[in-house]
Amino acid sequence: MKKLYIITLIVALSWGTLWSQQKFVASLSGLQEVPSINTRASGELVAELSGNELTISGSFSDLEGEFDEIIAGGAYLHLAGPDANGGVDLLLNAFVFNDSLNGLFLPMDNTNTLDSD
């Protein structure tokens, strides 16, 4: 009977861990701009939320101009509803390739602890 309790506890703990982690994937293109724009630039972001820790990873490619860190760090997330613009909410750290048109968002550089705000 003791083995059954241990197995039940392990399953219960695993079940709770599964539900406390969420993963979101977003395609980056000019269509997501408000208003939308025509560009060959593209990318993908993966946001993983575990408790109050948010980790962002992904990539971008084919920018039409050089990546510019002077403009709000160069990469950031906005907080807004669908089809709306919002303010800069979270700055992202980008690893930019030598051509300044392509790069990565490395998870070890983009892990944030969220607060209740």
C-alpha positions as CSV (number, residue, x, y, z in Angstrom):
1,M,0.0,0.0,0.0
2,K,2.9,2.3,0.7
3,K,4.1,2.0,-2.9
4,L,0.7,3.1,-4.2
5,Y,0.8,6.3,-2.0
6,I,4.2,7.1,-3.3
7,I,3.2,6.6,-6.9
8,T,0.0,8.7,-6.4
9,L,2.1,11.5,-4.8
10,I,4.6,11.4,-7.7
11,V,1.8,11.6,-10.3
12,A,0.0,14.4,-8.3
13,L,3.3,16.4,-8.1
14,S,4.0,15.9,-11.8
15,W,0.4,16.8,-12.7
16,G,0.8,20.1,-10.8
17,T,4.1,20.9,-12.5
18,L,2.6,20.3,-16.0
19,W,-0.3,22.7,-15.3
20,S,2.0,25.4,-13.8
21,Q,4.0,25.7,-17.0
22,Q,2.7,27.4,-20.1
23,K,4.3,27.8,-23.5
24,F,3.3,30.5,-26.1
25,V,4.6,30.8,-29.7
26,A,4.4,33.9,-31.8
27,S,5.3,34.4,-35.4
28,L,6.9,37.8,-36.1
29,S,6.1,39.5,-39.4
30,G,4.8,42.8,-40.7
31,L,1.3,41.5,-40.4
32,Q,1.5,41.7,-36.6
33,E,2.3,45.5,-36.8
34,V,-0.6,47.9,-36.1
35,P,-1.2,49.0,-38.8
36,S,0.3,46.1,-40.7
37,I,3.3,46.7,-43.0
38,N,4.8,44.9,-46.0
39,T,8.3,43.5,-45.1
40,R,10.4,40.4,-45.7
41,A,11.6,40.5,-42.1
42,S,10.4,37.6,-40.0
43,G,11.0,35.7,-36.8
44,E,9.6,33.7,-34.0
45,L,9.3,34.1,-30.3
46,V,8.7,31.4,-27.7
47,A,7.6,32.5,-24.3
48,E,7.6,29.9,-21.5
49,L,5.9,30.8,-18.2
50,S,6.7,28.7,-15.2
51,G,5.2,30.1,-12.0
52,N,6.3,33.7,-12.1
53,E,9.3,33.2,-14.3
54,L,9.0,34.1,-18.0
55,T,11.7,33.0,-20.4
56,I,11.8,34.3,-24.0
57,S,13.7,32.7,-26.8
58,G,13.6,33.0,-30.6
59,S,15.1,34.5,-33.7
60,F,14.6,37.2,-36.3
61,S,15.9,37.6,-39.8
62,D,16.0,39.8,-42.9
63,L,15.5,43.1,-41.2
64,E,15.4,45.9,-43.8
65,G,17.6,48.2,-41.7
66,E,20.3,47.4,-39.2
67,F,19.2,46.4,-35.7
68,D,19.3,49.5,-33.5
69,E,19.8,49.0,-29.8
70,I,19.5,52.8,-29.2
71,I,15.7,52.6,-29.8
72,A,14.3,51.1,-26.6
73,G,17.0,48.4,-26.5
74,G,16.2,47.4,-30.1
75,A,13.8,44.6,-29.2
76,Y,10.9,44.6,-26.8
77,L,7.4,43.4,-26.1
78,H,4.3,45.6,-26.0
79,L,1.4,45.1,-23.7
80,A,-1.9,45.6,-25.7
81,G,-5.0,43.9,-26.8
82,P,-5.6,42.6,-30.3
83,D,-5.3,45.1,-33.1
84,A,-4.0,47.8,-30.8
85,N,-0.6,49.4,-30.0
86,G,0.6,49.4,-26.5
87,G,3.6,50.7,-24.5
88,V,6.9,49.0,-24.2
89,D,6.4,46.4,-21.4
90,L,9.5,44.2,-21.5
91,L,12.9,44.8,-23.0
92,L,14.5,41.8,-24.8
93,N,18.2,41.1,-25.1
94,A,19.2,40.2,-28.6
95,F,22.3,38.4,-29.9
96,V,22.7,40.2,-33.2
97,F,24.8,38.6,-36.0
98,N,27.6,40.6,-37.6
99,D,25.3,41.7,-40.5
100,S,23.1,43.5,-38.0
101,L,20.0,42.1,-39.9
102,N,19.6,38.8,-38.2
103,G,19.8,37.5,-34.6
104,L,18.7,35.4,-31.7
105,F,16.9,35.8,-28.4
106,L,18.8,33.5,-26.1
107,P,16.8,32.1,-23.2
108,M,19.7,32.6,-20.7
109,D,19.6,36.4,-21.6
110,N,15.8,36.7,-21.5
111,T,14.6,35.2,-18.3
112,N,12.5,37.6,-16.1
113,T,10.7,37.3,-12.8
114,L,7.2,38.7,-13.1
115,D,5.5,40.6,-10.3
116,S,1.8,41.2,-9.7
117,D,1.7,44.4,-11.8
